[in-house]
Amino acid sequence: MLTSKKFSLFILSTCLASTLTLSASEAYTMNYDENTRGLVRKMQIQKDPSWAAKIVNKNSKEFYFSSPKSMLEFYYNPEKWPSANTKNANELKHVIVTDYKTLKPIDAKYAFYVYGSNKISLAGDDLPAFENIADAKNFSENNNGTKILSFKELSNGLIQLLNGDI
């Protein structure tokens, strides 16, 4: 028999799971053209769309990036780009990367990133992003990746390492 306490926990976990699914599956877009340049490196986004990333702040202003690494440089230190008028990550509404396999825009916070692969972006050593872990594993195996990371496992130190700063 299902007790009141167990039923309440079941309902709470079901609601939590559906909320996580909804936020992870929201439809995102990337609307850039040949004139769109990345905020960090000023490179044309259209040159290699498999790496494109975007951040939308709470005022719905969009910032594009030539790669997940460039987007994360901004994410961890937005004050370095005063034109974005963003002080920290709490002022961001959406963080979006392109799934390297499908070219579909996805929520960066739910993506899987491959570290150490032999594929490089316009920004150099980078972190190809994938919506599902199976695609990330397959890519990693076929491209000498050394580790698959979740968004929570990424850090400013890792970005500095990829940039050769440490």
FIKOLZA-1660 file (N, C-alpha, C; in steps of 0.1 Angstrom, whole numbers, plus 5000, padded with zeros to 4 digits):
% residues 166
   i   px   py   pz ch aa at
   1 5008 4988 5000  A  M  N
   1 5000 5000 5000  A  M CA
   1 5009 5012 5000  A  M  C
   2 5005 5022 4992  A  L  N
   2 5012 5035 4991  A  L CA
   2 5008 5044 5002  A  L  C
   3 5018 5048 5011  A  T  N
   3 5015 5057 5022  A  T CA
   3 5015 5071 5016  A  T  C
   4 5009 5080 5024  A  S  N
   4 5008 5094 5021  A  S CA
   4 5022 5100 5018  A  S  C
   5 5032 5097 5027  A  K  N
   5 5045 5102 5025  A  K CA
   5 5052 5097 5012  A  K  C
   6 5050 5084 5009  A  K  N
   6 5056 5079 4997  A  K CA
   6 5049 5085 4985  A  K  C
   7 5036 5087 4986  A  F  N
   7 5029 5092 4974  A  F CA
   7 5033 5107 4972  A  F  C
   8 5035 5114 4983  A  S  N
   8 5040 5128 4981  A  S CA
   8 5054 5128 4975  A  S  C
   9 5063 5119 4979  A  L  N
   9 5076 5119 4973  A  L CA
   9 5076 5115 4958  A  L  C
  10 5067 5106 4955  A  F  N
  10 5065 5102 4941  A  F CA
  10 5060 5113 4933  A  F  C
  11 5050 5121 4938  A  I  N
  11 5045 5132 4930  A  I CA
  11 5056 5143 4929  A  I  C
  12 5064 5146 4939  A  L  N
  12 5074 5156 4939  A  L CA
  12 5085 5151 4929  A  L  C
  13 5089 5139 4929  A  S  N
  13 5100 5134 4920  A  S CA
  13 5095 5135 4906  A  S  C
  14 5082 5131 4903  A  T  N
  14 5077 5132 4890  A  T CA
  14 5076 5146 4885  A  T  C
  15 5072 5155 4893  A  C  N
  15 5072 5169 4889  A  C CA
  15 5086 5174 4886  A  C  C
  16 5095 5171 4895  A  L  N
  16 5109 5175 4893  A  L CA
  16 5115 5170 4880  A  L  C
  17 5112 5157 4877  A  A  N
  17 5117 5151 4865  A  A CA
  17 5111 5158 4852  A  A  C
  18 5098 5160 4853  A  S  N
  18 5092 5167 4841  A  S CA
  18 5097 5181 4839  A  S  C
  19 5100 5188 4850  A  T  N
  19 5105 5201 4849  A  T CA
  19 5119 5201 4842  A  T  C
  20 5128 5192 4847  A  L  N
  20 5141 5191 4841  A  L CA
  20 5140 5187 4826  A  L  C
  21 5131 5179 4823  A  T  N
  21 5129 5175 4809  A  T CA
  21 5125 5187 4800  A  T  C
  22 5115 5194 4805  A  L  N
  22 5110 5206 4798  A  L CA
  22 5121 5216 4796  A  L  C
  23 5129 5219 4806  A  S  N
  23 5139 5229 4804  A  S CA
  23 5150 5224 4795  A  S  C
  24 5153 5211 4795  A  A  N
  24 5163 5206 4786  A  A CA
  24 5159 5205 4772  A  A  C
  25 5146 5204 4769  A  S  N
  25 5142 5202 4756  A  S CA
  25 5135 5214 4749  A  S  C
  26 5137 5225 4755  A  E  N
  26 5132 5238 4749  A  E CA
  26 5138 5239 4735  A  E  C
  27 5130 5244 4726  A  A  N
  27 5135 5246 4712  A  A CA
  27 5143 5259 4712  A  A  C
  28 5156 5258 4707  A  Y  N
  28 5165 5270 4706  A  Y CA
  28 5168 5273 4692  A  Y  C
  29 5171 5285 4689  A  T  N
  29 5175 5289 4675  A  T CA
  29 5188 5296 4675  A  T  C
  30 5194 5295 4664  A  M  N
  30 5207 5303 4661  A  M CA
  30 5204 5311 4648  A  M  C
  31 5202 5324 4649  A  N  N
  31 5199 5332 4638  A  N CA
  31 5210 5341 4634  A  N  C
  32 5220 5335 4628  A  Y  N
  32 5232 5343 4624  A  Y CA
  32 5233 5343 4609  A  Y  C
  33 5241 5353 4604  A  D  N
  33 5243 5353 4589  A  D CA
  33 5258 5356 4587  A  D  C
  34 5262 5359 4574  A  E  N
  34 5276 5360 4571  A  E CA
  34 5282 5372 4578  A  E  C
  35 5274 5381 4584  A  N  N
  35 5280 5393 4591  A  N CA
  35 5281 5391 4606  A  N  C
  36 5276 5380 4611  A  T  N
  36 5276 5378 4625  A  T CA
  36 5290 5373 4630  A  T  C
  37 5295 5381 4639  A  R  N
  37 5308 5377 4644  A  R CA
  37 5307 5374 4659  A  R  C
  38 5316 5366 4664  A  G  N
  38 5316 5362 4678  A  G CA
  38 5321 5373 4687  A  G  C
  39 5315 5373 4698  A  L  N
  39 5319 5384 4708  A  L CA
  39 5333 5383 4713  A  L  C
  40 5338 5371 4715  A  V  N
  40 5352 5369 4721  A  V CA
  40 5363 5370 4711  A  V  C
  41 5362 5363 4700  A  R  N
  41 5373 5363 4690  A  R CA
  41 5370 5371 4677  A  R  C
  42 5358 5376 4676  A  K  N
  42 5354 5384 4664  A  K CA
  42 5354 5376 4651  A  K  C
  43 5354 5363 4651  A  M  N
  43 5354 5355 4639  A  M CA
  43 5340 5353 4634  A  M  C
  44 5338 5351 4621  A  Q  N
  44 5325 5349 4615  A  Q CA
  44 5320 5335 4620  A  Q  C
  45 5308 5336 4625  A  I  N
  45 5301 5324 4631  A  I CA
  45 5298 5314 4619  A  I  C
  46 5294 5319 4608  A  Q  N
  46 5290 5311 4597  A  Q CA
  46 5301 5303 4591  A  Q  C
  47 5314 5306 4594  A  K  N
  47 5325 5298 4588  A  K CA
  47 5325 5284 4592  A  K  C
  48 5321 5281 4604  A  D  N
  48 5320 5267 4609  A  D CA
  48 5309 5266 4619  A  D  C
  49 5297 5264 4614  A  P  N
  49 5285 5263 4622  A  P CA
  49 5284 5251 4632  A  P  C
  50 5292 5241 4630  A  S  N
  50 5292 5230 4639  A  S CA
  50 5297 5234 4653  A  S  C
  51 5304 5245 4654  A  W  N
  51 5309 5249 4667  A  W CA
  51 5301 5261 4673  A  W  C
  52 5292 5267 4666  A  A  N
  52 5285 5279 4670  A  A CA
  52 5279 5278 4684  A  A  C
  53 5279 5289 4691  A  A  N
  53 5273 5289 4705  A  A CA
  53 5267 5303 4706  A  A  C
  54 5258 5304 4716  A  K  N
  54 5251 5317 4718  A  K CA
  54 5247 5318 4733  A  K  C
  55 5247 5330 4737  A  I  N
  55 5242 5333 4751  A  I CA
  55 5232 5344 4749  A  I  C
  56 5221 5343 4756  A  V  N
  56 5210 5353 4757  A  V CA
  56 5209 5358 4771  A  V  C
  57 5211 5371 4773  A  N  N
  57 5210 5376 4787  A  N CA
  57 5196 5379 4791  A  N  C
  58 5194 5383 4803  A  K  N
  58 5180 5385 4808  A  K CA
  58 5173 5396 4801  A  K  C
  59 5180 5405 4794  A  N  N
  59 5173 5415 4786  A  N CA
  59 5171 5410 4772  A  N  C
  60 5173 5397 4769  A  S  N
  60 5171 5391 4756  A  S CA
  60 5181 5395 4746  A  S  C
  61 5192 5401 4750  A  K  N
  61 5202 5405 4740  A  K CA
  61 5210 5392 4737  A  K  C
  62 5213 5389 4724  A  E  N
  62 5220 5377 4720  A  E CA
  62 5235 5380 4717  A  E  C
  63 5243 5371 4722  A  F  N
  63 5258 5372 4719  A  F CA
  63 5262 5358 4713  A  F  C
  64 5269 5359 4702  A  Y  N
  64 5273 5347 4695  A  Y CA
  64 5288 5344 4697  A  Y  C
  65 5292 5332 4696  A  F  N
  65 5305 5327 4698  A  F CA
  65 5309 5317 4688  A  F  C
  66 5322 5317 4684  A  S  N
  66 5327 5308 4674  A  S CA
  66 5328 5294 4679  A  S  C
  67 5327 5291 4692  A  S  N
  67 5328 5278 4697  A  S CA
  67 5324 5277 4712  A  S  C
  68 5321 5265 4717  A  P  N
  68 5318 5264 4731  A  P CA
  68 5329 5270 4740  A  P  C
  69 5342 5268 4736  A  K  N
  69 5353 5273 4744  A  K CA
  69 5352 5288 4745  A  K  C
  70 5349 5295 4734  A  S  N
  70 5348 5310 4734  A  S CA
  70 5336 5314 4742  A  S  C
  71 5325 5307 4741  A  M  N
  71 5313 5310 4749  A  M CA
  71 5316 5308 4764  A  M  C
  72 5323 5298 4768  A  L  N
  72 5327 5296 4782  A  L CA
  72 5336 5307 4787  A  L  C
  73 5345 5312 4778  A  E  N
  73 5354 5323 4783  A  E CA
  73 5345 5334 4787  A  E  C
  74 5335 5338 4780  A  F  N
  74 5326 5348 4783  A  F CA
  74 5318 5344 4796  A  F  C
  75 5313 5332 4796  A  Y  N
  75 5304 5327 4807  A  Y CA
  75 5311 5329 4821  A  Y  C
  76 5324 5325 4821  A  Y  N
  76 5332 5326 4834  A  Y CA
  76 5337 5340 4837  A  Y  C
  77 5339 5349 4827  A  N  N
  77 5344 5362 4829  A  N CA
  77 5337 5372 4820  A  N  C
  78 5324 5374 4822  A  P  N
  78 5317 5384 4813  A  P CA
  78 5322 5398 4814  A  P  C
  79 5327 5402 4825  A  E  N
  79 5332 5415 4828  A  E CA
  79 5343 5419 4818  A  E  C
  80 5350 5410 4812  A  K  N
  80 5361 5412 4803  A  K CA
  80 5355 5418 4790  A  K  C
  81 5342 5417 4787  A  W  N
  81 5336 5423 4775  A  W CA
  81 5325 5433 4780  A  W  C
  82 5330 5445 4783  A  P  N
  82 5320 5455 4788  A  P CA
  82 5309 5458 4779  A  P  C
  83 5311 5456 4766  A  S  N
  83 5300 5459 4756  A  S CA
  83 5288 5450 4758  A  S  C
  84 5290 5439 4765  A  A  N
  84 5279 5430 4768  A  A CA
  84 5270 5434 4780  A  A  C
  85 5276 5443 4787  A  N  N
  85 5269 5448 4799  A  N CA
  85 5263 5437 4808  A  N  C
  86 5272 5427 4811  A  T  N
  86 5268 5416 4819  A  T CA
  86 5279 5414 4829  A  T  C
  87 5275 5413 4842  A  K  N
  87 5284 5412 4853  A  K CA
  87 5288 5398 4857  A  K  C
  88 5278 5388 4856  A  N  N
  88 5280 5375 4860  A  N CA
  88 5270 5365 4853  A  N  C
  89 5272 5352 4855  A  A  N
  89 5264 5342 4849  A  A CA
  89 5249 5343 4854  A  A  C
  90 5247 5349 4865  A  N  N
  90 5233 5350 4870  A  N CA
  90 5224 5359 4861  A  N  C
  91 5231 5367 4853  A  E  N
  91 5224 5376 4844  A  E CA
  91 5221 5370 4830  A  E  C
  92 5223 5357 4829  A  L  N
  92 5221 5350 4816  A  L CA
  92 5208 5342 4816  A  L  C
  93 5201 5343 4806  A  K  N
  93 5188 5336 4804  A  K CA
  93 5190 5322 4797  A  K  C
  94 5198 5322 4786  A  H  N
  94 5200 5309 4779  A  H CA
  94 5215 5308 4775  A  H  C
  95 5220 5296 4777  A  V  N
  95 5233 5293 4772  A  V CA
  95 5232 5281 4763  A  V  C
  96 5236 5284 4750  A  I  N
  96 5232 5274 4739  A  I CA
  96 5245 5271 4732  A  I  C
  97 5246 5258 4728  A  V  N
  97 5257 5253 4720  A  V CA
  97 5251 5245 4708  A  V  C
  98 5259 5242 4698  A  T  N
  98 5254 5234 4687  A  T CA
  98 5259 5220 4689  A  T  C
  99 5249 5211 4688  A  D  N
  99 5253 5197 4688  A  D CA
  99 5262 5194 4676  A  D  C
 100 5274 5189 4679  A  Y  N
 100 5284 5187 4668  A  Y CA
 100 5279 5177 4658  A  Y  C
 101 5271 5167 4662  A  K  N
 101 5267 5157 4652  A  K CA
 101 5255 5162 4644  A  K  C
 102 5245 5167 4651  A  T  N
 102 5232 5170 4644  A  T CA
 102 5231 5185 4639  A  T  C
 103 5240 5193 4644  A  L  N
 103 5240 5208 4641  A  L CA
 103 5227 5215 4647  A  L  C
 104 5221 5209 4657  A  K  N
 104 5209 5214 4663  A  K CA
 104 5213 5222 4676  A  K  C
 105 5208 5234 4677  A  P  N
 105 5211 5242 4689  A  P CA
 105 5205 5235 4702  A  P  C
 106 5213 5234 4712  A  I  N
 106 5209 5227 4724  A  I CA
 106 5212 5235 4737  A  I  C
 107 5206 5232 4748  A  D  N
 107 5209 5238 4761  A  D CA
 107 5223 5234 4765  A  D  C
 108 5232 5243 4766  A  A  N
 108 5246 5240 4770  A  A CA
 108 5247 5234 4784  A  A  C
 109 5238 5237 4792  A  K  N
 109 5239 5231 4806  A  K CA
 109 5235 5216 4807  A  K  C
 110 5229 5211 4796  A  Y  N
 110 5225 5197 4796  A  Y CA
 110 5234 5189 4785  A  Y  C
 111 5244 5196 4779  A  A  N
 111 5252 5189 4769  A  A CA
 111 5263 5182 4775  A  A  C
 112 5269 5173 4767  A  F  N
 112 5281 5166 4770  A  F CA
 112 5292 5171 4761  A  F  C
 113 5304 5173 4767  A  Y  N
 113 5315 5179 4760  A  Y CA
 113 5327 5169 4760  A  Y  C
 114 5333 5169 4748  A  V  N
 114 5345 5160 4746  A  V CA
 114 5358 5168 4747  A  V  C
 115 5366 5163 4757  A  Y  N
 115 5379 5170 4759  A  Y CA
 115 5390 5162 4752  A  Y  C
 116 5399 5168 4746  A  G  N
 116 5411 5162 4741  A  G CA
 116 5410 5156 4728  A  G  C
 117 5400 5159 4720  A  S  N
 117 5398 5152 4707  A  S CA
 117 5408 5159 4697  A  S  C
 118 5409 5152 4685  A  N  N
 118 5418 5158 4675  A  N CA
 118 5410 5168 4666  A  N  C
 119 5398 5171 4669  A  K  N
 119 5391 5181 4661  A  K CA
 119 5392 5195 4668  A  K  C
 120 5395 5205 4660  A  I  N
 120 5397 5218 4666  A  I CA
 120 5388 5228 4659  A  I  C
 121 5384 5238 4666  A  S  N
 121 5375 5248 4661  A  S CA
 121 5383 5259 4656  A  S  C
 122 5377 5270 4651  A  L  N
 122 5384 5282 4646  A  L CA
 122 5392 5288 4658  A  L  C
 123 5387 5285 4670  A  A  N
 123 5394 5290 4682  A  A CA
 123 5405 5281 4687  A  A  C
 124 5408 5270 4680  A  G  N
 124 5418 5261 4685  A  G CA
 124 5413 5249 4692  A  G  C
 125 5421 5244 4702  A  D  N
 125 5416 5233 4710  A  D CA
 125 5402 5236 4716  A  D  C
 126 5393 5227 4716  A  D  N
 126 5379 5231 4720  A  D CA
 126 5372 5219 4726  A  D  C
 127 5359 5221 4728  A  L  N
 127 5351 5211 4734  A  L CA
 127 5338 5209 4726  A  L  C
 128 5339 5200 4716  A  P  N
 128 5327 5197 4709  A  P CA
 128 5316 5192 4718  A  P  C
 129 5304 5197 4715  A  A  N
 129 5292 5195 4724  A  A CA
 129 5282 5185 4717  A  A  C
 130 5276 5177 4726  A  F  N
 130 5266 5167 4721  A  F CA
 130 5254 5167 4730  A  F  C
 131 5242 5165 4724  A  E  N
 131 5230 5164 4732  A  E CA
 131 5229 5151 4740  A  E  C
 132 5234 5140 4735  A  N  N
 132 5234 5128 4742  A  N CA
 132 5248 5121 4744  A  N  C
 133 5249 5114 4755  A  I  N
 133 5262 5109 4758  A  I CA
 133 5267 5098 4748  A  I  C
 134 5257 5091 4742  A  A  N
 134 5261 5081 4733  A  A CA
 134 5269 5087 4721  A  A  C
 135 5264 5098 4716  A  D  N
 135 5271 5105 4705  A  D CA
 135 5284 5110 4709  A  D  C
 136 5285 5116 4722  A  A  N
 136 5297 5121 4727  A  A CA
 136 5308 5109 4728  A  A  C
 137 5303 5098 4733  A  K  N
 137 5312 5086 4734  A  K CA
 137 5317 5081 4721  A  K  C
 138 5308 5081 4711  A  N  N
 138 5312 5076 4698  A  N CA
 138 5322 5086 4691  A  N  C
 139 5319 5099 4693  A  F  N
 139 5328 5109 4688  A  F CA
 139 5342 5108 4694  A  F  C
 140 5342 5106 4708  A  S  N
 140 5354 5105 4715  A  S CA
 140 5362 5093 4711  A  S  C
 141 5356 5082 4709  A  E  N
 141 5363 5070 4704  A  E CA
 141 5369 5072 4691  A  E  C
 142 5362 5079 4682  A  N  N
 142 5366 5080 4668  A  N CA
 142 5376 5092 4666  A  N  C
 143 5377 5100 4676  A  N  N
 143 5386 5113 4674  A  N CA
 143 5395 5115 4686  A  N  C
 144 5399 5104 4692  A  N  N
 144 5410 5104 4703  A  N CA
 144 5406 5113 4714  A  N  C
 145 5393 5115 4717  A  G  N
 145 5389 5122 4729  A  G CA
 145 5394 5115 4742  A  G  C
 146 5397 5123 4752  A  T  N
 146 5402 5117 4764  A  T CA
 146 5392 5117 4776  A  T  C
 147 5382 5125 4775  A  K  N
 147 5373 5126 4786  A  K CA
 147 5360 5132 4781  A  K  C
 148 5349 5128 4787  A  I  N
 148 5335 5134 4784  A  I CA
 148 5331 5141 4797  A  I  C
 149 5327 5154 4795  A  L  N
 149 5324 5162 4807  A  L CA
 149 5310 5168 4806  A  L  C
 150 5303 5169 4817  A  S  N
 150 5291 5176 4818  A  S CA
 150 5294 5191 4820  A  S  C
 151 5283 5199 4818  A  F  N
 151 5285 5214 4820  A  F CA
 151 5291 5217 4834  A  F  C
 152 5286 5210 4844  A  K  N
 152 5290 5212 4858  A  K CA
 152 5305 5209 4860  A  K  C
 153 5310 5200 4851  A  E  N
 153 5324 5196 4853  A  E CA
 153 5334 5206 4845  A  E  C
 154 5328 5215 4838  A  L  N
 154 5337 5225 4831  A  L CA
 154 5341 5235 4841  A  L  C
 155 5352 5242 4838  A  S  N
 155 5357 5253 4847  A  S CA
 155 5365 5263 4839  A  S  C
 156 5366 5274 4845  A  N  N
 156 5375 5285 4839  A  N CA
 156 5389 5280 4838  A  N  C
 157 5394 5272 4847  A  G  N
 157 5407 5266 4846  A  G CA
 157 5409 5258 4834  A  G  C
 158 5399 5250 4830  A  L  N
 158 5399 5241 4818  A  L CA
 158 5400 5250 4806  A  L  C
 159 5392 5261 4806  A  I  N
 159 5392 5270 4794  A  I CA
 159 5406 5276 4793  A  I  C
 160 5412 5280 4804  A  Q  N
 160 5425 5286 4803  A  Q CA
 160 5436 5276 4798  A  Q  C
 161 5434 5263 4802  A  L  N
 161 5443 5252 4798  A  L CA
 161 5441 5250 4783  A  L  C
 162 5429 5250 4778  A  L  N
 162 5427 5249 4763  A  L CA
 162 5433 5260 4755  A  L  C
 163 5433 5272 4761  A  N  N
 163 5438 5284 4755  A  N CA
 163 5453 5285 4756  A  N  C
 164 5459 5276 4764  A  G  N
 164 5474 5276 4766  A  G CA
 164 5478 5287 4776  A  G  C
 165 5469 5291 4784  A  D  N
 165 5472 5302 4794  A  D CA
 165 5478 5296 4807  A  D  C
 166 5477 5283 4809  A  I  N
 166 5483 5277 4821  A  I CA
 166 5490 5264 4817  A  I  C
% end
